[in-house]
Amino acid sequence: MSVFRPVRRVTDRDGRDWEIYAYRLELPPHARRSGFLRRVAAALGRAFVELPRAAFAARRSDEWTIEAVTWVPRRTSYTWKTTGEYRGNVIAQVEAGVAAGTIPRPRYATFVGVEEGY
């Protein structure tokens, strides 16, 4: 499983395509920086400091993030946290709920929230 590739794809009742991701790697949120040099320095810091730190922490953790994302008409994502033991069950329940056109409430997972963008 990869954070860069969805583990499942599903279409809901309204015809929107959803991608479901499962990953353990969790980067800390980053602050917006003004100015080109500050943004470059922040990007390098994330790539060479925060990314290896998050990868090391993920190896020791059994917590998985399951995220369902649609891009049309705007980016919308639903996020849950679960353990490795229930990862497959949660993915299946999220897939079924999204296909039915509802916000899934899978067992053995904690709902983190909804994020809507542009």
Buried (B, 14 or more C-beta within 10 A) or exposed (E): EEBEEBBBEBEBEEEBEBBBBBBBBBEEEEEEEEEEEEEEEBEEEBEEEBEEEBEEEBEEBEEBBBBBBBEEEEEBBBBBBBEEEBBEBBBBBBBEBBBEEEEBEBEEBEEBEEEEEE
